[in-house]
Amino acid sequence: MGSDTKRSSFRGPLVLLLSAILLGAAGIAAGMWLQSERDTNPDGVQLSSADIGFAQDMSVHHEQAVLIAQTLSRDVDPQIRVIADQIVVAQTSEIATMRGWLNLFDEPFTTPHPMQWMHGSDHAMGDQGGAPMPGAASTSEVTRLAGLRGADAETLFLQLMIRHHQGGVDMAEAATHAVASEPIRRIARGMIRDQSNEIAVMTAILDTRDATPLAHP
């Protein structure tokens, strides 16, 4: 009975890891297609402003997810540690894929006007010249996570990552309508699927701890 319970507790995170590997493979395939098309017809394949903005902003958004996962202390529930480590692997791979696209088209990895592709030029801009990243954690929230251990750290990690993923899903859903490149659109759909699955798993774990997700948006 105990071994069955243990296997069940790890099944969800391992399924998420497999999904992340498949999404990473799809991203590599998309990059290879873009490279092939560009080599064949250099003037025929271009990234739209939305393609570029999505890749830039989602890369930065992913970087914070990696930061949150790496900030979580190592001495936590193994099930949650697996989820955190899976997020590091998956999103680091996706960052490399998206920045590979940008590098291929000689575009910068970041923009002074984040989220403009999603909200438009008339959207109210933040102090840094762009709109806030959806679901992003504040510096104080990440600092607080760094100082926690045990169950308190696990709960805050789940709350921050659920909200962060919800913001990522919002961005990916917007990209499916805004981007011009079909391979990039497919990657965005994969992000929606995989991050929604992760949200469901993390929300279920959070519920067992009598805690609730943070408000979003």
GROMACS elastic network, one bead per residue, 0.5 to 0.9 nm:
[ bonds ]
;  ai    aj funct       b0    kb
    1     4     6  0.51501   500
    1     5     6  0.63302   500
    1     6     6  0.87237   500
    2     5     6  0.51429   500
    2     6     6  0.62262   500
    2     7     6  0.86661   500
    3     6     6  0.50099   500
    3     7     6  0.61260   500
    3     8     6  0.85159   500
    4     7     6  0.51441   500
    4     8     6  0.61056   500
    4     9     6  0.86449   500
    5     8     6  0.50332   500
    5     9     6  0.61792   500
    5    10     6  0.88736   500
    6     9     6  0.51496   500
    6    10     6  0.66372   500
    6    11     6  0.87947   500
    7    10     6  0.54359   500
    7    11     6  0.61853   500
    8    11     6  0.50921   500
    8    12     6  0.74021   500
    9    12     6  0.67889   500
    9    13     6  0.80457   500
    9    79     6  0.64868   500
   10    13     6  0.56301   500
   10    14     6  0.61958   500
   10    15     6  0.86708   500
   10    78     6  0.84529   500
   10    79     6  0.59613   500
   10    82     6  0.79570   500
   11    14     6  0.52391   500
   11    15     6  0.61349   500
   11    16     6  0.86784   500
   12    15     6  0.52365   500
   12    16     6  0.63590   500
   12    17     6  0.87878   500
   12    79     6  0.89078   500
   12    83     6  0.89162   500
   12   198     6  0.87483   500
   12   201     6  0.69229   500
   13    17     6  0.62402   500
   13    18     6  0.87909   500
   13    79     6  0.71634   500
   13    80     6  0.83250   500
   13    82     6  0.63354   500
   13    83     6  0.55409   500
   13    86     6  0.76533   500
   13   198     6  0.81470   500
   13   201     6  0.79021   500
   14    18     6  0.63402   500
   14    19     6  0.86664   500
   14    82     6  0.78661   500
   14    83     6  0.82919   500
   14    86     6  0.83445   500
   15    18     6  0.51311   500
   15    19     6  0.63027   500
   15    20     6  0.86892   500
   16    19     6  0.50141   500
   16    20     6  0.61881   500
   16    21     6  0.87067   500
   16    83     6  0.80460   500
   16    86     6  0.75952   500
   16   194     6  0.70587   500
   16   195     6  0.89100   500
   16   197     6  0.73840   500
   16   198     6  0.68366   500
   17    20     6  0.50280   500
   17    21     6  0.62952   500
   17    22     6  0.87386   500
   17    82     6  0.88570   500
   17    83     6  0.81651   500
   17    86     6  0.56542   500
   17    87     6  0.81839   500
   17    89     6  0.85461   500
   17    90     6  0.75392   500
   18    21     6  0.51122   500
   18    22     6  0.63456   500
   18    23     6  0.87072   500
   19    22     6  0.51219   500
   19    23     6  0.62086   500
   19    24     6  0.86134   500
   19   190     6  0.88788   500
   19   194     6  0.65493   500
   20    23     6  0.50217   500
   20    24     6  0.60971   500
   20    25     6  0.85882   500
   20    86     6  0.78359   500
   20    87     6  0.83600   500
   20    89     6  0.82350   500
   20    90     6  0.52954   500
   20    91     6  0.82933   500
   20    93     6  0.89442   500
   20   190     6  0.89589   500
   20   191     6  0.88072   500
   20   194     6  0.70170   500
   21    24     6  0.50603   500
   21    25     6  0.62545   500
   21    26     6  0.86865   500
   21    89     6  0.87961   500
   21    90     6  0.68779   500
   21    93     6  0.88064   500
   22    25     6  0.50529   500
   22    26     6  0.62582   500
   22    27     6  0.87033   500
   23    27     6  0.62303   500
   23    28     6  0.87123   500
   23    90     6  0.82322   500
   23    94     6  0.81864   500
   23   187     6  0.71236   500
   23   190     6  0.62207   500
   23   191     6  0.75966   500
   23   194     6  0.82421   500
   24    27     6  0.50311   500
   24    28     6  0.63237   500
   24    29     6  0.86378   500
   24    90     6  0.70220   500
   24    91     6  0.87657   500
   24    93     6  0.62254   500
   24    94     6  0.61862   500
   24    97     6  0.77187   500
   24   187     6  0.88564   500
   25    28     6  0.51238   500
   25    29     6  0.61954   500
   25    30     6  0.86368   500
   26    30     6  0.61389   500
   26    31     6  0.86217   500
   26   183     6  0.86434   500
   26   186     6  0.83562   500
   26   187     6  0.69051   500
   26   190     6  0.86094   500
   27    30     6  0.50233   500
   27    31     6  0.62223   500
   27    32     6  0.86283   500
   27    93     6  0.87948   500
   27    94     6  0.70990   500
   27    97     6  0.59388   500
   27    98     6  0.78536   500
   27   183     6  0.81249   500
   27   184     6  0.80464   500
   27   186     6  0.88330   500
   27   187     6  0.62779   500
   28    31     6  0.50507   500
   28    32     6  0.61894   500
   28    33     6  0.86349   500
   28    94     6  0.89845   500
   28    97     6  0.63410   500
   29    32     6  0.50414   500
   29    33     6  0.61894   500
   29    34     6  0.86655   500
   29   183     6  0.85324   500
   30    33     6  0.50668   500
   30    34     6  0.62313   500
   30    35     6  0.85907   500
   30    97     6  0.88122   500
   30   101     6  0.88686   500
   30   182     6  0.89678   500
   30   183     6  0.52652   500
   30   184     6  0.70252   500
   30   186     6  0.86865   500
   30   187     6  0.80325   500
   31    34     6  0.50966   500
   31    35     6  0.61052   500
   31    36     6  0.85298   500
   31    97     6  0.71110   500
   31    98     6  0.83652   500
   31   100     6  0.72552   500
   31   101     6  0.61819   500
   31   104     6  0.86942   500
   31   183     6  0.82329   500
   31   184     6  0.89246   500
   32    35     6  0.50216   500
   32    36     6  0.60281   500
   32    37     6  0.85348   500
   33    36     6  0.50697   500
   33    37     6  0.60728   500
   33    38     6  0.84347   500
   33   183     6  0.80489   500
   34    37     6  0.51937   500
   34    38     6  0.59998   500
   34    39     6  0.85025   500
   34    45     6  0.74520   500
   34    46     6  0.89949   500
   34   101     6  0.78316   500
   34   104     6  0.85022   500
   34   183     6  0.82220   500
   35    38     6  0.51081   500
   35    39     6  0.60593   500
   35    40     6  0.85619   500
   35   101     6  0.85709   500
   35   104     6  0.73201   500
   36    39     6  0.51372   500
   36    40     6  0.61566   500
   36    41     6  0.85243   500
   37    40     6  0.50914   500
   37    41     6  0.59045   500
   37    42     6  0.73813   500
   37    44     6  0.78054   500
   37    45     6  0.64810   500
   38    41     6  0.51440   500
   38    43     6  0.73534   500
   38    44     6  0.70919   500
   38    45     6  0.56662   500
   38    46     6  0.81591   500
   38   104     6  0.89727   500
   39    42     6  0.57109   500
   40    44     6  0.86468   500
   41    44     6  0.52212   500
   41    45     6  0.68904   500
   42    45     6  0.63835   500
   42    46     6  0.84245   500
   43    46     6  0.73123   500
   46   105     6  0.76880   500
   46   181     6  0.85016   500
   47    50     6  0.78715   500
   47    51     6  0.55518   500
   47    52     6  0.62880   500
   47   101     6  0.89450   500
   47   102     6  0.87763   500
   47   105     6  0.75598   500
   47   179     6  0.85369   500
   47   180     6  0.72644   500
   47   181     6  0.69420   500
   48    51     6  0.50175   500
   48    52     6  0.63006   500
   48    53     6  0.85347   500
   48   179     6  0.68413   500
   48   180     6  0.60513   500
   48   181     6  0.77199   500
   49    52     6  0.51453   500
   49    53     6  0.59617   500
   49    54     6  0.84395   500
   49   117     6  0.68256   500
   49   179     6  0.80110   500
   49   180     6  0.87993   500
   50    54     6  0.58480   500
   50    55     6  0.84010   500
   50   116     6  0.86438   500
   50   117     6  0.50540   500
   50   118     6  0.75182   500
   50   175     6  0.74446   500
   50   178     6  0.59605   500
   50   179     6  0.50834   500
   50   180     6  0.73489   500
   51    54     6  0.53724   500
   51    55     6  0.62777   500
   51    56     6  0.86732   500
   51   117     6  0.83992   500
   51   175     6  0.78530   500
   51   178     6  0.77808   500
   51   180     6  0.65296   500
   51   181     6  0.68717   500
   51   184     6  0.72680   500
   51   185     6  0.88064   500
   52    55     6  0.52713   500
   52    56     6  0.61262   500
   52    57     6  0.85691   500
   52   101     6  0.86041   500
   52   102     6  0.69057   500
   52   107     6  0.74969   500
   52   108     6  0.88637   500
   52   109     6  0.89623   500
   52   117     6  0.84339   500
   52   179     6  0.86056   500
   53    56     6  0.51045   500
   53    57     6  0.59348   500
   53    58     6  0.82085   500
   53   110     6  0.84257   500
   53   111     6  0.76496   500
   53   114     6  0.74012   500
   53   115     6  0.70325   500
   53   116     6  0.73825   500
   53   117     6  0.55078   500
   53   118     6  0.80892   500
   54    57     6  0.52929   500
   54    58     6  0.56867   500
   54    59     6  0.81399   500
   54    98     6  0.89219   500
   54   115     6  0.78596   500
   54   117     6  0.69829   500
   54   118     6  0.79049   500
   54   171     6  0.77800   500
   54   172     6  0.81048   500
   54   175     6  0.66534   500
   54   178     6  0.89517   500
   54   179     6  0.78715   500
   55    58     6  0.53954   500
   55    59     6  0.59654   500
   55    60     6  0.86831   500
   55    95     6  0.83864   500
   55    98     6  0.53227   500
   55    99     6  0.69881   500
   55   101     6  0.78974   500
   55   102     6  0.72960   500
   55   109     6  0.80763   500
   55   110     6  0.88524   500
   55   184     6  0.87435   500
   56    59     6  0.53767   500
   56    60     6  0.65457   500
   56    61     6  0.87992   500
   56    98     6  0.75613   500
   56    99     6  0.74309   500
   56   102     6  0.78449   500
   56   108     6  0.77987   500
   56   109     6  0.54736   500
   56   110     6  0.51632   500
   56   111     6  0.68369   500
   56   114     6  0.80663   500
   57    60     6  0.51522   500
   57    61     6  0.60826   500
   57    62     6  0.85209   500
   57   109     6  0.86391   500
   57   110     6  0.70103   500
   57   111     6  0.78048   500
   57   114     6  0.61896   500
   57   115     6  0.66028   500
   57   133     6  0.79997   500
   57   171     6  0.88729   500
   58    62     6  0.59203   500
   58    63     6  0.84517   500
   58    95     6  0.78995   500
   58    98     6  0.82680   500
   58   168     6  0.74366   500
   58   171     6  0.75532   500
   58   172     6  0.82599   500
   59    62     6  0.50579   500
   59    63     6  0.62229   500
   59    64     6  0.89712   500
   59    91     6  0.84279   500
   59    92     6  0.88104   500
   59    94     6  0.75679   500
   59    96     6  0.82984   500
   59    98     6  0.67271   500
   59    99     6  0.73390   500
   59   109     6  0.80346   500
   59   110     6  0.83892   500
   60    64     6  0.67288   500
   60    65     6  0.89927   500
   60    95     6  0.80782   500
   60   109     6  0.86725   500
   60   110     6  0.75504   500
   60   133     6  0.88634   500
   61    64     6  0.54869   500
   61    65     6  0.67091   500
   61   133     6  0.69113   500
   61   134     6  0.84135   500
   61   135     6  0.89011   500
   61   136     6  0.73509   500
   61   164     6  0.83394   500
   61   167     6  0.88593   500
   61   168     6  0.73159   500
   62    65     6  0.50047   500
   62    66     6  0.63156   500
   62    67     6  0.86268   500
   62    88     6  0.89739   500
   62    91     6  0.57504   500
   62    92     6  0.74202   500
   62    94     6  0.79953   500
   62    95     6  0.67606   500
   62   168     6  0.82327   500
   63    66     6  0.51397   500
   63    67     6  0.62258   500
   63    68     6  0.87507   500
   63    88     6  0.89834   500
   63    91     6  0.75793   500
   63    92     6  0.74844   500
   63    95     6  0.75762   500
   64    68     6  0.61011   500
   64    69     6  0.85089   500
   64   136     6  0.74808   500
   64   137     6  0.78975   500
   64   164     6  0.86439   500
   65    68     6  0.51539   500
   65    69     6  0.61989   500
   65    70     6  0.85814   500
   65    87     6  0.73423   500
   65    88     6  0.75294   500
   65    91     6  0.75868   500
   65   136     6  0.85257   500
   65   137     6  0.89820   500
   65   161     6  0.70092   500
   65   164     6  0.70796   500
   65   165     6  0.82401   500
   66    69     6  0.51374   500
   66    70     6  0.60707   500
   66    71     6  0.84707   500
   66    84     6  0.83041   500
   66    85     6  0.87927   500
   66    87     6  0.66602   500
   66    89     6  0.83959   500
   66    91     6  0.68121   500
   66    92     6  0.71335   500
   67    70     6  0.51441   500
   67    71     6  0.59680   500
   67    72     6  0.87695   500
   67    88     6  0.82414   500
   67   142     6  0.83909   500
   68    71     6  0.50665   500
   68    72     6  0.65291   500
   68    84     6  0.84245   500
   68   137     6  0.84613   500
   68   142     6  0.65876   500
   68   145     6  0.80659   500
   68   146     6  0.88442   500
   68   157     6  0.72688   500
   68   160     6  0.79056   500
   68   161     6  0.74728   500
   69    72     6  0.54953   500
   69    73     6  0.88340   500
   69    81     6  0.85947   500
   69    83     6  0.85647   500
   69    85     6  0.68965   500
   69    87     6  0.69567   500
   69    88     6  0.65005   500
   69   157     6  0.75581   500
   69   161     6  0.81440   500
   70    73     6  0.76550   500
   70    74     6  0.87040   500
   70    84     6  0.74078   500
   70    85     6  0.78265   500
   70    88     6  0.73842   500
   71    74     6  0.88129   500
   71   142     6  0.74340   500
   71   143     6  0.85901   500
   71   145     6  0.68850   500
   71   146     6  0.55477   500
   71   157     6  0.88936   500
   72    75     6  0.86922   500
   72    76     6  0.81123   500
   72    81     6  0.82928   500
   72    84     6  0.78592   500
   72   145     6  0.66240   500
   72   146     6  0.64318   500
   72   148     6  0.82428   500
   72   149     6  0.82026   500
   72   153     6  0.67349   500
   72   154     6  0.76209   500
   72   157     6  0.67628   500
   73    76     6  0.65330   500
   73    81     6  0.87524   500
   73   145     6  0.84986   500
   73   146     6  0.71711   500
   73   147     6  0.87268   500
   73   148     6  0.77107   500
   73   149     6  0.63781   500
   73   150     6  0.79996   500
   73   153     6  0.73620   500
   73   154     6  0.87165   500
   74    77     6  0.88019   500
   74    78     6  0.89574   500
   74    81     6  0.71043   500
   74   149     6  0.88670   500
   75    78     6  0.82471   500
   75    81     6  0.83549   500
   75   149     6  0.74177   500
   75   150     6  0.67573   500
   76    79     6  0.83774   500
   76    80     6  0.69084   500
   76    81     6  0.63402   500
   76   149     6  0.74552   500
   76   150     6  0.54995   500
   76   151     6  0.73318   500
   76   153     6  0.77866   500
   76   154     6  0.66896   500
   77    80     6  0.54127   500
   77    81     6  0.62269   500
   77    82     6  0.87633   500
   77   150     6  0.77965   500
   77   151     6  0.81074   500
   77   154     6  0.75808   500
   78    82     6  0.60887   500
   78    83     6  0.86626   500
   79    82     6  0.52425   500
   79    83     6  0.65418   500
   79    84     6  0.88714   500
   80    83     6  0.50457   500
   80    84     6  0.62000   500
   80    85     6  0.85827   500
   80   154     6  0.71155   500
   80   157     6  0.89313   500
   80   158     6  0.83497   500
   80   202     6  0.84399   500
   80   205     6  0.87291   500
   81    84     6  0.50739   500
   81    85     6  0.60614   500
   81    86     6  0.84395   500
   81   154     6  0.89447   500
   82    85     6  0.51572   500
   82    86     6  0.59941   500
   82    87     6  0.85864   500
   83    86     6  0.50823   500
   83    87     6  0.62458   500
   83    88     6  0.87815   500
   83   198     6  0.83139   500
   83   202     6  0.84874   500
   84    87     6  0.51701   500
   84    88     6  0.64342   500
   84    89     6  0.88874   500
   84   157     6  0.87851   500
   85    88     6  0.50731   500
   85    89     6  0.63313   500
   85    90     6  0.86140   500
   86    89     6  0.51770   500
   86    90     6  0.59727   500
   86    91     6  0.83278   500
   87    90     6  0.51836   500
   87    91     6  0.57483   500
   87    92     6  0.80043   500
   88    91     6  0.55612   500
   88    92     6  0.57987   500
   88    93     6  0.84042   500
   89    92     6  0.53879   500
   89    93     6  0.62260   500
   89    94     6  0.87600   500
   90    93     6  0.52487   500
   90    94     6  0.63016   500
   90    95     6  0.87415   500
   91    95     6  0.60211   500
   91    96     6  0.85313   500
   92    95     6  0.50944   500
   92    96     6  0.63516   500
   92    97     6  0.87211   500
   93    96     6  0.51800   500
   93    97     6  0.62843   500
   93    98     6  0.88005   500
   94    98     6  0.61169   500
   94    99     6  0.84446   500
   95    98     6  0.52734   500
   95    99     6  0.60230   500
   95   100     6  0.82709   500
   96    99     6  0.52515   500
   96   100     6  0.58828   500
   96   101     6  0.87303   500
   97   101     6  0.65140   500
   97   102     6  0.88880   500
   98   101     6  0.51559   500
   98   102     6  0.64728   500
   98   103     6  0.86983   500
   98   109     6  0.88719   500
   98   184     6  0.89646   500
   99   103     6  0.59443   500
   99   104     6  0.83626   500
   99   107     6  0.87993   500
   99   108     6  0.85427   500
   99   109     6  0.61952   500
  100   103     6  0.50435   500
  100   104     6  0.60446   500
  100   105     6  0.87473   500
  101   104     6  0.50789   500
  101   105     6  0.65437   500
  101   106     6  0.86843   500
  101   107     6  0.84699   500
  102   105     6  0.53246   500
  102   106     6  0.60523   500
  102   108     6  0.66070   500
  102   109     6  0.65634   500
  103   107     6  0.58389   500
  103   108     6  0.73143   500
  103   109     6  0.77834   500
  104   107     6  0.76975   500
  107   110     6  0.86693   500
  108   111     6  0.71160   500
  110   113     6  0.87148   500
  110   114     6  0.79333   500
  111   114     6  0.57807   500
  111   115     6  0.89954   500
  111   130     6  0.88619   500
  112   128     6  0.73476   500
  112   129     6  0.62283   500
  112   130     6  0.69761   500
  113   116     6  0.60500   500
  113   117     6  0.89612   500
  113   125     6  0.81787   500
  113   128     6  0.76070   500
  113   129     6  0.51886   500
  113   131     6  0.75968   500
  114   117     6  0.78124   500
  114   118     6  0.89114   500
  114   125     6  0.88817   500
  114   128     6  0.85568   500
  114   129     6  0.73522   500
  114   131     6  0.60689   500
  114   132     6  0.77195   500
  114   133     6  0.77968   500
  115   118     6  0.52801   500
  115   119     6  0.62421   500
  115   120     6  0.79982   500
  115   130     6  0.62010   500
  115   131     6  0.55915   500
  115   132     6  0.74793   500
  115   133     6  0.71351   500
  115   171     6  0.88552   500
  116   119     6  0.51773   500
  116   121     6  0.58774   500
  116   122     6  0.86000   500
  116   123     6  0.74390   500
  116   125     6  0.85604   500
  116   130     6  0.67193   500
  116   131     6  0.71800   500
  117   120     6  0.57604   500
  117   121     6  0.79984   500
  117   175     6  0.87867   500
  117   178     6  0.78667   500
  118   171     6  0.74443   500
  118   174     6  0.65097   500
  118   175     6  0.75309   500
  118   178     6  0.75608   500
  119   122     6  0.75810   500
  119   123     6  0.55725   500
  119   124     6  0.86772   500
  119   131     6  0.80647   500
  120   123     6  0.56367   500
  121   124     6  0.83345   500
  121   125     6  0.86928   500
  122   125     6  0.83288   500
  123   130     6  0.87065   500
  123   131     6  0.75931   500
  124   130     6  0.79932   500
  124   131     6  0.68567   500
  125   128     6  0.77133   500
  125   129     6  0.55849   500
  125   132     6  0.80271   500
  126   129     6  0.54868   500
  126   130     6  0.50640   500
  126   131     6  0.50823   500
  126   132     6  0.65213   500
  127   130     6  0.71674   500
  127   131     6  0.84322   500
  128   131     6  0.80668   500
  128   132     6  0.89081   500
  130   133     6  0.87948   500
  131   134     6  0.87121   500
  132   135     6  0.86399   500
  132   136     6  0.77227   500
  133   136     6  0.55203   500
  133   137     6  0.89809   500
  133   167     6  0.75010   500
  133   168     6  0.87743   500
  133   171     6  0.89463   500
  134   163     6  0.85432   500
  134   164     6  0.71906   500
  134   165     6  0.89408   500
  134   166     6  0.78485   500
  134   168     6  0.68442   500
  134   170     6  0.74156   500
  134   171     6  0.74616   500
  134   216     6  0.86436   500
  134   217     6  0.71363   500
  135   160     6  0.81963   500
  135   161     6  0.85649   500
  135   162     6  0.84935   500
  135   163     6  0.51040   500
  135   165     6  0.69851   500
  135   166     6  0.63713   500
  135   168     6  0.71772   500
  135   216     6  0.68960   500
  135   217     6  0.66975   500
  136   160     6  0.81853   500
  136   161     6  0.89799   500
  136   163     6  0.75589   500
  136   164     6  0.54807   500
  136   165     6  0.89543   500
  136   167     6  0.72653   500
  137   140     6  0.81310   500
  137   141     6  0.60745   500
  137   142     6  0.66742   500
  137   160     6  0.65677   500
  137   161     6  0.86289   500
  137   163     6  0.83397   500
  137   164     6  0.71105   500
  138   141     6  0.51638   500
  138   142     6  0.64927   500
  138   143     6  0.86514   500
  139   142     6  0.52885   500
  139   143     6  0.61411   500
  139   144     6  0.85824   500
  140   144     6  0.60310   500
  140   145     6  0.86066   500
  141   144     6  0.50406   500
  141   145     6  0.62637   500
  141   146     6  0.87247   500
  141   156     6  0.87028   500
  141   160     6  0.81482   500
  142   145     6  0.50526   500
  142   146     6  0.63125   500
  142   147     6  0.89070   500
  142   160     6  0.86559   500
  143   146     6  0.50982   500
  143   147     6  0.66057   500
  144   147     6  0.52778   500
  144   148     6  0.66018   500
  144   153     6  0.88093   500
  144   156     6  0.87514   500
  145   148     6  0.53224   500
  145   149     6  0.81988   500
  145   152     6  0.85825   500
  145   153     6  0.59653   500
  145   154     6  0.88692   500
  145   156     6  0.66035   500
  145   157     6  0.69178   500
  146   149     6  0.81521   500
  146   153     6  0.80141   500
  147   153     6  0.81126   500
  148   151     6  0.85451   500
  148   152     6  0.61566   500
  148   154     6  0.86013   500
  148   156     6  0.86528   500
  149   152     6  0.60598   500
  149   154     6  0.76707   500
  150   153     6  0.54539   500
  150   154     6  0.63545   500
  150   155     6  0.88427   500
  151   155     6  0.61343   500
  151   156     6  0.86523   500
  151   209     6  0.88268   500
  152   155     6  0.52891   500
  152   156     6  0.63150   500
  152   157     6  0.85323   500
  153   156     6  0.53241   500
  153   157     6  0.59651   500
  153   158     6  0.85751   500
  154   157     6  0.51350   500
  154   158     6  0.61981   500
  154   159     6  0.86576   500
  154   206     6  0.88032   500
  155   158     6  0.52464   500
  155   159     6  0.62348   500
  155   160     6  0.86702   500
  155   206     6  0.66454   500
  155   209     6  0.76982   500
  155   211     6  0.73114   500
  156   159     6  0.50166   500
  156   160     6  0.60328   500
  156   161     6  0.84128   500
  157   160     6  0.52357   500
  157   161     6  0.59716   500
  157   162     6  0.83983   500
  158   161     6  0.51976   500
  158   162     6  0.59019   500
  158   163     6  0.85316   500
  158   202     6  0.60890   500
  158   203     6  0.75685   500
  158   205     6  0.82489   500
  158   206     6  0.66983   500
  158   213     6  0.78739   500
  159   162     6  0.53270   500
  159   163     6  0.63390   500
  159   164     6  0.85390   500
  159   202     6  0.83830   500
  159   203     6  0.82789   500
  159   206     6  0.77579   500
  159   211     6  0.86062   500
  159   212     6  0.74777   500
  159   213     6  0.50919   500
  159   214     6  0.57600   500
  160   163     6  0.53665   500
  160   164     6  0.60241   500
  160   165     6  0.86098   500
  160   213     6  0.81014   500
  160   214     6  0.72474   500
  161   165     6  0.59308   500
  161   166     6  0.83907   500
  161   199     6  0.81180   500
  161   202     6  0.83107   500
  162   165     6  0.51761   500
  162   166     6  0.61546   500
  162   167     6  0.87187   500
  162   195     6  0.89432   500
  162   198     6  0.80110   500
  162   199     6  0.54468   500
  162   200     6  0.86796   500
  162   202     6  0.68029   500
  162   203     6  0.71932   500
  162   213     6  0.69328   500
  162   214     6  0.79197   500
  163   166     6  0.50094   500
  163   167     6  0.63556   500
  163   168     6  0.86734   500
  163   199     6  0.85161   500
  163   213     6  0.72409   500
  163   214     6  0.63488   500
  163   215     6  0.73912   500
  163   216     6  0.62045   500
  163   217     6  0.80211   500
  164   167     6  0.51853   500
  164   168     6  0.62921   500
  164   169     6  0.87595   500
  164   216     6  0.89941   500
  165   169     6  0.60762   500
  165   170     6  0.85194   500
  165   195     6  0.59325   500
  165   196     6  0.75417   500
  165   198     6  0.80491   500
  165   199     6  0.67601   500
  166   169     6  0.51080   500
  166   170     6  0.63116   500
  166   171     6  0.87718   500
  166   195     6  0.77954   500
  166   196     6  0.76848   500
  166   199     6  0.75110   500
  166   216     6  0.74034   500
  166   217     6  0.82790   500
  167   170     6  0.50296   500
  167   171     6  0.63397   500
  167   172     6  0.87027   500
  167   216     6  0.78953   500
  167   217     6  0.75196   500
  168   171     6  0.50799   500
  168   172     6  0.61526   500
  168   173     6  0.85290   500
  168   191     6  0.80345   500
  168   192     6  0.78542   500
  168   195     6  0.76760   500
  169   172     6  0.50223   500
  169   173     6  0.59616   500
  169   174     6  0.84747   500
  169   188     6  0.86074   500
  169   191     6  0.70310   500
  169   192     6  0.51439   500
  169   193     6  0.85255   500
  169   195     6  0.67373   500
  169   196     6  0.71922   500
  170   173     6  0.52097   500
  170   174     6  0.62474   500
  170   175     6  0.86459   500
  170   192     6  0.82972   500
  171   174     6  0.51558   500
  171   175     6  0.62039   500
  171   176     6  0.88880   500
  171   188     6  0.85516   500
  171   192     6  0.89809   500
  172   176     6  0.63864   500
  172   185     6  0.84981   500
  172   187     6  0.86644   500
  172   189     6  0.68304   500
  172   190     6  0.88255   500
  172   191     6  0.66605   500
  172   192     6  0.61591   500
  173   176     6  0.52847   500
  173   177     6  0.71037   500
  173   178     6  0.89356   500
  173   188     6  0.70817   500
  173   189     6  0.72793   500
  173   191     6  0.89829   500
  173   192     6  0.68861   500
  174   177     6  0.55422   500
  174   178     6  0.61682   500
  174   179     6  0.85064   500
  174   188     6  0.89392   500
  175   179     6  0.54280   500
  175   184     6  0.84986   500
  175   185     6  0.67226   500
  175   188     6  0.65506   500
  175   189     6  0.87204   500
  176   179     6  0.62235   500
  176   180     6  0.88411   500
  176   182     6  0.88329   500
  176   184     6  0.83289   500
  176   185     6  0.50907   500
  176   186     6  0.78002   500
  176   188     6  0.62884   500
  176   189     6  0.68492   500
  177   180     6  0.84564   500
  177   185     6  0.81052   500
  178   185     6  0.86927   500
  179   182     6  0.77514   500
  179   184     6  0.72740   500
  179   185     6  0.64717   500
  180   184     6  0.80408   500
  180   185     6  0.77166   500
  181   184     6  0.53617   500
  181   185     6  0.62490   500
  181   186     6  0.88386   500
  182   186     6  0.62204   500
  182   187     6  0.87097   500
  183   186     6  0.51329   500
  183   187     6  0.64244   500
  183   188     6  0.87956   500
  184   187     6  0.50557   500
  184   188     6  0.62868   500
  184   189     6  0.87253   500
  185   188     6  0.50793   500
  185   189     6  0.63351   500
  185   190     6  0.87158   500
  186   189     6  0.50649   500
  186   190     6  0.62771   500
  186   191     6  0.87466   500
  187   191     6  0.63063   500
  187   192     6  0.87460   500
  188   191     6  0.50359   500
  188   192     6  0.63364   500
  188   193     6  0.87640   500
  189   192     6  0.50458   500
  189   193     6  0.63206   500
  189   194     6  0.87008   500
  190   193     6  0.51115   500
  190   194     6  0.61009   500
  190   195     6  0.83894   500
  191   194     6  0.52067   500
  191   195     6  0.57423   500
  191   196     6  0.80339   500
  192   195     6  0.54971   500
  192   196     6  0.58359   500
  192   197     6  0.84769   500
  193   196     6  0.53076   500
  193   197     6  0.62684   500
  193   198     6  0.87833   500
  194   197     6  0.51132   500
  194   198     6  0.62814   500
  194   199     6  0.86650   500
  195   199     6  0.60561   500
  195   200     6  0.85997   500
  196   200     6  0.62959   500
  196   201     6  0.87826   500
  197   200     6  0.51472   500
  197   201     6  0.63844   500
  197   202     6  0.87178   500
  198   201     6  0.51177   500
  198   202     6  0.60684   500
  198   203     6  0.83652   500
  199   202     6  0.52101   500
  199   203     6  0.58640   500
  199   204     6  0.84582   500
  200   203     6  0.51868   500
  200   204     6  0.61717   500
  200   205     6  0.87425   500
  201   204     6  0.52420   500
  201   205     6  0.64109   500
  201   206     6  0.87059   500
  202   205     6  0.50993   500
  202   206     6  0.60719   500
  202   207     6  0.85422   500
  203   207     6  0.60736   500
  203   208     6  0.87900   500
  203   212     6  0.79674   500
  203   213     6  0.71582   500
  204   207     6  0.50949   500
  204   208     6  0.66051   500
  205   208     6  0.52850   500
  205   209     6  0.68647   500
  206   209     6  0.52310   500
  206   210     6  0.67395   500
  206   211     6  0.56097   500
  206   212     6  0.66330   500
  206   213     6  0.76054   500
  207   210     6  0.51587   500
  207   211     6  0.57085   500
  207   212     6  0.66322   500
  207   213     6  0.87938   500
  208   211     6  0.76166   500
  209   212     6  0.86589   500
  213   216     6  0.85465   500
